[in-house]
Amino acid sequence: MNQLIKKLRRYEIILRKVANSHLQGDHHSIFKGAGLEFDDLRPYQYGDDIRTIEWKVSAKGHGTFVKTFKEDKDQSVYFLLDVSGSQEIGSKDRKKIDLGREIAGVLTLAAIHEGSQTGLISYSDTKEKIILPGKGSRQAVKIIKGIFAEEKKSQQTDLNGMFTFCLNLIKKRSILIVISDFIDTGYERPLKALATKHDLVVLQLTDPIESALPSLGIIPVYDKEAGKTTWVNTAFGGFSRKISSSFGSERQHLKEFCKKNQINYLQIDTRQDIVLPLMELFKLRNKTMKRG
């Protein structure tokens, strides 16, 4: 555990140094701007989030006004980590679950460093690990142990169940960072509800093997979530092209869904070093906060 935390800490320090040298202004953070309390009103500006419009004041005919907020020092950050069987796709060196754990671990240390209350919800098609928000180094160790726990109750996925559970559990506006491959259906409604209530970040994990299956003839494909093997003819009817097209369209659908519902979205591949994509997330969050 000490070696793991040292490795994650090195990543977190590198990330902070890169952020400080490349970003302008005060928002060198993924975690600022979500735990908010009402502060004042100001005239609407192009690009403002329409959800912040104060309709009662605007209806009086003196212009359109939006609410401004001040930072809540006790804001909470939750990591929503999908640990279902499909997360174990990838190479021997690095699977999607390894990438997700690295990201959650590094961002946990960053959130704790900034003084945020930090919690974890690890989920398959059932609750795997729930750690309610807290501060300090002990909380960081507790969460990292939860993130890297090997034992789990199920291999199956239920993102609808995960997001519905979070809607019921998390009452106060918080930052929710969802880490998943999003290989599931029927989750859009609770995800949209979470985005209305909280400040939502979606990190979609991908691996090239998912969408680049070679034409190998008839091969056995083991479905870890279902626990069974199916024989598939990869050379039949452009099978590989269909698989690639399906994954591509589903990722594009999620990206467009997030944009429409003002959710920060980032796709991260298992071949990538996590520093560069997380820098993109810093930039995305920085841009959003300046606009607000």
C-alpha positions in Angstrom: 0.0 0.0 0.0 2.9 2.4 0.8 4.5 1.8 -2.6 1.1 2.2 -4.3 0.5 5.6 -2.6 4.0 6.7 -3.4 3.4 5.9 -7.1 0.1 7.7 -7.1 1.6 10.7 -5.2 4.3 11.0 -7.9 1.6 11.2 -10.6 -0.4 13.7 -8.6 2.7 16.0 -8.1 3.5 15.8 -11.8 -0.1 16.7 -12.7 -0.1 19.6 -10.3 3.2 21.0 -11.7 2.0 20.6 -15.3 -1.3 22.3 -14.4 0.5 25.2 -12.7 2.8 25.8 -15.6 0.1 25.5 -18.4 -3.1 27.0 -17.0 -3.8 30.6 -16.5 -5.9 32.1 -13.6 -6.8 30.7 -10.3 -8.5 27.4 -11.4 -5.6 24.9 -11.4 -8.1 22.3 -10.2 -10.7 19.8 -11.3 -12.5 20.2 -8.0 -13.3 23.9 -7.6 -16.6 25.4 -8.4 -19.0 22.6 -7.6 -19.7 23.0 -3.9 -21.5 26.3 -4.3 -23.6 28.6 -2.2 -25.8 31.4 -3.6 -24.0 34.7 -3.5 -25.5 37.4 -5.7 -27.1 38.3 -9.1 -25.5 39.7 -12.2 -26.7 40.4 -15.8 -26.7 37.3 -18.1 -23.7 37.0 -20.4 -23.4 34.8 -23.6 -22.3 31.3 -22.6 -23.8 31.4 -19.1 -25.4 28.2 -17.9 -29.2 28.7 -18.5 -29.9 26.7 -15.3 -28.5 29.7 -13.3 -31.0 32.2 -14.6 -33.1 33.8 -11.9 -36.5 33.8 -13.7 -38.5 35.7 -11.1 -36.1 38.7 -11.2 -35.7 38.5 -15.0 -39.5 38.5 -15.4 -39.7 42.0 -14.0 -38.4 43.4 -17.3 -35.1 44.9 -16.3 -33.0 42.3 -18.2 -32.0 38.7 -17.7 -30.1 37.9 -14.5 -28.2 34.9 -13.4 -27.3 33.7 -9.9 -23.6 33.8 -8.8 -22.2 31.5 -6.3 -19.4 31.4 -3.8 -17.3 28.3 -3.1 -18.5 26.0 -0.3 -15.4 25.1 1.7 -17.0 21.8 2.7 -17.7 20.6 -0.8 -17.7 16.9 -1.4 -16.1 14.9 -4.3 -17.4 11.4 -5.0 -15.6 8.9 -7.3 -18.2 6.6 -8.9 -16.1 3.6 -10.0 -17.5 0.9 -12.3 -15.8 -2.4 -11.4 -17.9 -4.8 -13.5 -16.4 -7.6 -15.7 -16.1 -5.6 -18.9 -13.6 -3.3 -17.1 -11.1 -6.2 -17.2 -10.6 -6.0 -21.0 -7.1 -4.9 -22.1 -3.6 -6.2 -22.2 -1.7 -8.0 -19.5 0.1 -4.8 -18.7 -3.0 -2.6 -18.4 -6.7 -3.3 -18.4 -9.4 -0.7 -18.2 -9.9 -1.4 -14.5 -6.2 -0.7 -13.9 -6.5 2.7 -15.8 -9.7 3.5 -13.8 -8.1 2.7 -10.5 -5.0 4.8 -11.3 -7.1 7.8 -12.3 -9.4 7.5 -9.2 -6.3 7.1 -7.0 -4.4 10.1 -8.3 -7.5 12.3 -8.3 -8.3 11.2 -4.7 -4.9 12.5 -3.6 -5.5 15.7 -5.5 -8.9 16.3 -3.9 -7.6 15.5 -0.4 -4.7 17.8 -1.0 -7.1 20.7 -1.8 -9.1 20.0 1.3 -12.2 18.6 -0.3 -14.3 16.0 1.5 -13.8 12.9 -0.7 -15.8 9.7 -1.0 -16.0 6.5 -3.1 -18.9 4.5 -4.6 -17.6 1.3 -6.2 -20.4 -0.5 -8.1 -21.0 -3.5 -10.5 -24.6 -4.4 -10.6 -24.7 -4.0 -6.8 -22.9 -1.9 -4.2 -19.4 -3.1 -3.9 -17.8 -0.4 -1.7 -19.2 2.7 -0.2 -17.0 5.2 1.6 -18.7 8.4 2.8 -16.9 11.7 2.3 -14.1 12.7 4.7 -10.9 14.7 4.8 -7.3 14.1 5.5 -4.6 11.5 4.9 -6.4 8.7 6.7 -9.4 9.2 4.4 -7.1 9.1 1.3 -5.6 5.7 2.4 -9.1 4.4 3.2 -10.4 5.4 -0.3 -7.3 4.1 -2.1 -7.6 0.7 -0.3 -11.3 0.7 -1.5 -10.3 1.6 -5.1 -7.7 -1.2 -5.3 -9.8 -3.9 -3.4 -9.7 -7.1 -5.5 -12.7 -8.9 -4.0 -16.1 -8.1 -5.4 -19.6 -9.6 -5.3 -20.5 -9.5 -9.0 -19.0 -9.3 -12.5 -22.2 -7.7 -14.1 -22.9 -4.1 -15.0 -25.9 -1.9 -14.0 -25.1 1.8 -14.6 -28.8 2.6 -14.2 -28.7 1.1 -10.7 -25.5 2.9 -9.9 -26.7 6.3 -10.9 -30.1 5.7 -9.2 -28.4 4.7 -6.0 -26.3 7.9 -6.1 -29.4 10.0 -6.7 -30.9 8.7 -3.5 -27.7 8.7 -1.4 -26.1 12.1 -2.3 -28.4 14.9 -1.3 -26.0 17.9 -1.2 -24.6 19.3 -4.5 -21.2 17.7 -5.1 -18.7 16.9 -7.7 -19.3 13.4 -9.1 -16.5 11.8 -11.2 -17.9 8.8 -13.0 -15.2 6.3 -14.2 -16.6 3.6 -16.5 -16.4 2.1 -20.0 -20.2 2.8 -20.3 -20.8 -0.6 -21.9 -24.4 -0.8 -20.8 -27.8 0.6 -21.9 -30.7 2.4 -20.2 -28.7 4.6 -17.9 -29.4 8.0 -19.6 -32.3 9.1 -17.4 -30.7 8.8 -14.0 -27.4 10.2 -15.4 -29.3 13.3 -16.7 -30.9 13.6 -13.2 -27.5 13.5 -11.6 -26.2 16.2 -14.0 -29.1 18.5 -13.0 -28.5 18.0 -9.3 -24.7 17.8 -9.2 -21.5 18.9 -11.0 -20.8 15.8 -13.1 -17.6 14.6 -14.8 -17.7 11.5 -17.1 -14.5 9.7 -17.8 -15.1 6.9 -20.4 -12.4 4.2 -20.4 -11.6 2.5 -23.7 -9.2 -0.2 -25.0 -8.3 -0.8 -28.7 -9.2 -4.5 -28.5 -12.9 -3.6 -28.0 -13.3 -2.0 -31.4 -10.5 -3.6 -33.5 -11.2 -7.3 -33.3 -9.2 -9.0 -36.1 -10.7 -11.4 -38.7 -9.6 -14.7 -37.2 -12.4 -17.0 -38.4 -14.4 -18.9 -35.7 -13.0 -18.1 -32.3 -14.3 -18.6 -28.7 -15.2 -15.3 -27.0 -15.5 -15.4 -23.2 -18.1 -13.0 -21.7 -16.8 -12.4 -18.1 -20.0 -10.7 -17.0 -22.2 -13.6 -18.2 -19.6 -16.2 -17.2 -19.9 -18.2 -20.5 -18.1 -18.7 -23.8 -19.7 -18.0 -27.2 -18.2 -19.1 -30.5 -18.1 -16.2 -33.0 -17.3 -16.2 -36.7 -15.2 -13.0 -36.9 -14.7 -13.4 -40.7 -18.4 -13.5 -41.5 -20.3 -10.5 -43.0 -17.8 -7.8 -42.0 -18.0 -8.7 -38.3 -15.0 -6.7 -37.3 -16.2 -3.6 -39.1 -19.6 -3.9 -37.4 -18.0 -4.2 -34.0 -15.8 -1.2 -34.6 -18.8 0.9 -36.0 -21.0 -0.1 -33.0 -18.4 1.0 -30.4 -17.7 4.2 -32.3 -21.4 5.2 -32.5 -22.0 4.4 -28.9 -19.1 6.5 -27.7 -20.2 9.4 -30.0 -23.8 9.1 -28.5 -22.4 9.4 -25.0 -20.2 12.3 -25.9 -23.2 14.2 -27.5 -25.4 13.3 -24.5 -22.9 14.8 -22.1 -22.5 17.9 -24.2 -26.3 18.4 -24.3 -26.6 18.0 -20.6 -23.6 20.1 -19.6 -21.5 17.2 -18.3 -17.8 17.3 -18.6 -16.8 14.4 -20.8 -13.4 12.8 -21.5 -12.5 9.5 -23.2 -9.3 7.9 -22.0 -7.5 5.0 -23.7 -5.6 2.3 -21.8 -2.5 3.1 -24.0 -2.4 6.6 -22.7 -0.3 8.0 -19.9 -2.9 9.5 -17.5 -1.2 12.9 -17.1 -2.1 14.3 -20.6 -5.8 13.3 -20.6 -6.2 14.6 -17.0 -4.6 17.9 -18.1 -7.3 18.0 -20.8 -9.8 17.6 -18.0 -8.2 20.5 -16.0 -8.5 22.7 -19.2 -12.1 21.6 -19.7 -13.0 22.4 -16.1 -11.1 25.7 -16.2 -12.9 26.8 -19.3 -16.3 25.9 -17.9 -15.6 27.8 -14.6 -14.5 30.9 -16.5 -17.7 30.8 -18.5 -19.7 30.5 -15.3 
